[in-house]
Amino acid sequence: MAQHYELFYCLELSIRDLIRSRLEESGGATWWDQLVPQAIKDNAAKNRLKETQSGVTPRSADLLSYTNFGELGEIIKTNWKLFSDTFTDSRAVEATLARLNTLRAPIAHCSMLAEDEVLRLRLSLRDWFRLME
């Protein structure tokens, strides 16, 4: 399972980096306030506060780090004009991210993936990168 976790960790970081760079290009230093849907901003702030109140070391000063995988897809969808030159189709991005989000749960919660789900993960990753061609 470690290899699947590592794979997903790298994928999620790359998606966050893509979103951050695209939104910074368009919105400058205030991209978070201007371009992220309010519900996602509220949830990220809630997640950061919860982490702060638990007394653990904050994971990041960047609120994008406090968004969940599904919210990353919503940010792309909301700002499709900024991503349309990167991806081939918005519905395909949405469907692929939904599949990846479903596969993320057992990986993130240390459950075993069935052989079919390992194959589905590999195919979904291929789909993701194919959308970027």
MORAGI-V412681 format. One line per field, one symbol per residue. ss: DSSP state (a for helix, b for strand, c for the rest). psi: psi as a letter, one per 20 degrees, with the letter a starting at -180 (. if undefined). burial: + if it has 16 or more other ideal C-beta (glycine too) atoms within 10 Angstrom, else -. Layout:
# MORAGI-V412681
ss: ???
psi: ???
burial: ???
This chain:
# MORAGI-V412681
ss: caaaaaaaaaaaaaaaaaaaaaaaaaaaaaaaaaaccaaaaaaaaaaaaaaaaaccccccccaaaaccaaaaaaaaaacaaaaccccccaaaaaaaaaaaaaaaaaaaccccccaaaaaaaaaaaaaaaaccc
psi: hhhhggghggggghgggggggghhhgibhkhghhipqghggghgggggggggiijrpphqiohhijqrghhghhggghkhhiihihqhpghhgggghgghgghhghghkkqqpqghhgghgghhgggghhij.
burial: ---+---+--++--++-+++-++---+---++--++---++-++--++--------------++-++++-++++++--+--++---+-----+--++-+++-++-++---------+--++--++-++--+--
